[in-house]
Amino acid sequence: MSADGHTHKAGTVNRRRLAIAFGLTASVLVAEVIGAIITGSLALLVDAAHMLTDTGGLLVALFAAQLMQRPATSRRTWGLRRAEVLAATAQAAVLLGVGLFVVIEAVQRFNQPAEIASVELLVFGIIGLVANVVAIVVLSGGRGDNLNMRAAFLEVLNDALGSVAVIVAAIVIMTTGFQQADSIAALLVGMLIVPRTLRLLRDALDMLLESVPRGIDLDEVRQHLLDEEHVIDVHDLHITQIATGLPVLTAHVVVEAGCFHDGHAPEITQALQRCVAEHFLVAIDHATFQLEPATAQPGHLVH
């Protein structure tokens, strides 16, 4: 199967995974809203609010997964592959807001605990956990494919952790009567949301800012290029990432002037492309090299 065929098939599978996870999460959202009204639990209400953002996030992820499959055009030469970055950034921003709200609200509620219907809280917590575990299993196979799938997986994982916190809080309240356990559970949910969200936001912003992709050392790439036969200097070397698994390299390479006279230049270009595609942990298949004769670069042999 060609690379494009493999990508299309993976995209179809991921859309199916996202659709299933969206259906499960939306169902749990409705159940938790009802449960929060019945039990009066902040932890369940917070988890329902988290579910609301995650349901919206999964819907955005599903939409982005569909956009990512659109072919390239003369206007958008990479297609809409970067839709994953925009979707992940939006999801991370919303999740961060929810996480901060949870922390503030939990601290305030801790000083003024409310009566919690612990049995009902336990039931709704278990319902949420079961649905989240199923969604985790569905999404786990595609979580490494791109940022969009990773964001969706993290959202569902956070939901599951939130459900565990709700269940523990319900058991503590049932056995000890310690009502503040509800606020503590809500606080834990917030603390789980924020660090993961910050990491996701960092990765998405790195891609938007066209930073060198993680796992690629620019100096190491430069040195490998310089070690190629006939290469004298490498300058204007840039490595960015269009989307997950799609790093792009451009560079100006100064070579011996004789290479342009003896017809050796095309072989050098091929050698450079093999170098970046095969020598590193992250393969760079989209590389553009502009060859320049040494005589055309006076005083620019060191960059």
Residue pairs with C-beta under 8 A, 6 or more apart in sequence:
1 9
8 69
10 142
10 145
11 65
11 68
11 69
12 69
13 141
13 142
14 65
14 142
14 145
14 149
15 62
15 65
15 66
15 69
17 138
17 139
17 141
17 142
17 149
18 58
18 61
18 62
18 65
18 139
18 149
18 152
19 62
20 135
20 138
21 58
21 135
21 138
21 139
21 152
21 156
22 55
22 58
22 59
22 62
24 131
24 132
24 134
24 135
24 138
25 51
25 54
25 55
25 58
25 131
25 132
25 135
25 156
25 159
26 55
27 131
28 51
28 127
28 128
28 131
28 132
28 159
29 48
29 51
29 52
29 55
31 124
31 127
31 128
32 44
32 45
32 47
32 48
32 51
32 124
32 128
33 48
34 124
35 41
35 44
35 48
35 120
35 121
35 123
35 124
35 127
36 44
36 45
36 48
36 124
38 117
38 120
39 116
39 117
39 118
39 120
39 121
39 124
40 114
40 115
40 116
40 117
41 116
41 117
41 121
41 166
41 169
41 170
41 182
42 105
42 106
42 109
42 114
42 182
42 183
42 186
43 121
43 162
43 165
43 166
43 169
43 182
43 183
43 185
43 186
43 189
44 121
44 124
44 125
44 166
46 102
46 105
46 106
46 162
46 186
46 189
46 190
47 128
47 159
47 162
47 163
47 165
47 166
47 189
49 98
49 101
49 102
50 98
50 102
50 158
50 159
50 162
50 189
50 193
51 128
51 159
53 91
53 94
53 95
53 98
53 155
54 95
54 155
54 156
54 158
54 159
56 94
57 90
57 91
57 94
57 95
57 151
57 152
57 155
58 152
58 155
58 156
60 87
60 90
60 91
61 87
61 91
61 148
61 149
61 151
61 152
63 83
63 87
64 83
64 84
64 86
64 87
64 148
65 84
65 148
65 149
67 80
67 83
68 79
68 80
68 81
68 83
68 84
68 146
68 148
68 243
70 79
70 80
71 79
72 78
72 79
73 79
78 242
78 243
78 246
81 242
81 243
81 246
82 207
82 242
82 243
83 148
84 146
84 147
84 148
84 243
84 244
85 147
85 204
85 207
85 208
85 243
87 147
87 148
87 151
88 147
88 148
88 150
88 151
88 200
88 203
88 204
89 201
89 204
89 205
89 208
91 151
91 152
91 155
91 200
92 151
92 197
92 198
92 200
92 201
92 204
93 201
95 155
95 158
95 193
95 197
95 200
96 193
96 194
96 197
96 198
96 201
98 190
98 193
99 190
99 191
99 193
99 194
99 197
100 190
100 194
101 190
102 186
102 187
102 189
102 190
102 193
103 187
103 190
103 191
103 194
105 186
106 183
106 184
106 186
106 187
106 190
107 183
107 187
109 182
109 183
109 186
110 180
110 183
110 184
110 187
113 179
113 180
113 182
113 183
114 179
114 182
115 179
116 169
116 170
116 173
116 179
116 182
118 170
118 171
118 173
118 174
119 170
119 174
121 166
121 169
121 170
121 173
121 182
122 167
122 170
122 171
122 174
124 166
125 163
125 164
125 166
125 167
125 169
125 170
126 163
126 167
128 159
128 162
128 163
128 166
129 160
129 163
129 164
129 167
132 156
132 157
132 159
132 160
132 163
133 160
135 156
135 159
136 153
136 156
136 157
136 160
139 149
139 152
139 153
139 156
140 153
142 149
142 153
143 149
143 150
143 152
143 153
144 150
145 244
145 245
146 243
146 244
146 245
147 200
147 203
147 204
147 207
147 243
147 244
148 244
150 200
151 200
154 196
154 197
154 200
157 196
158 189
158 192
158 193
158 196
161 189
161 192
162 189
162 192
165 185
165 186
165 188
165 189
165 192
166 185
168 181
168 185
169 181
169 182
169 184
169 185
172 178
172 181
173 179
173 181
173 182
203 214
206 213
206 214
206 241
207 213
207 241
207 243
210 238
210 240
210 241
211 240
211 241
212 218
212 239
212 240
213 239
213 240
213 241
213 247
213 282
215 281
215 282
216 239
216 247
216 280
216 282
216 284
218 237
218 239
220 280
221 237
221 239
221 249
221 276
221 280
221 284
222 234
222 237
224 275
224 276
224 279
224 280
225 231
225 234
225 237
225 251
225 253
225 272
225 275
225 276
226 233
226 234
228 268
228 271
228 272
228 275
229 268
229 271
230 255
230 256
230 259
230 264
230 268
231 253
231 254
231 255
231 268
231 272
232 254
232 255
232 256
232 294
232 301
233 253
233 254
233 294
233 297
233 300
233 301
233 302
233 303
234 251
234 252
234 253
234 254
234 303
235 251
235 252
235 254
235 300
235 303
236 250
236 251
236 252
236 303
237 249
237 250
237 251
237 252
238 249
238 250
238 251
239 247
239 248
239 249
239 284
240 247
240 248
241 247
241 248
242 248
242 286
246 286
247 282
247 284
247 286
248 284
248 286
248 287
248 288
249 276
249 284
249 286
249 287
249 288
250 287
250 288
250 289
250 290
251 287
251 288
251 289
251 290
252 289
252 290
252 292
253 268
253 272
253 289
253 290
253 291
253 292
254 292
254 293
254 294
254 296
254 297
254 300
254 301
255 265
255 268
255 291
255 292
255 293
255 294
256 293
256 294
257 293
257 294
257 295
258 264
259 265
259 268
259 291
259 293
260 291
260 293
265 291
268 291
269 289
269 291
272 287
272 289
273 287
273 289
276 283
276 284
276 287
277 283
277 284
277 285
277 287
294 301
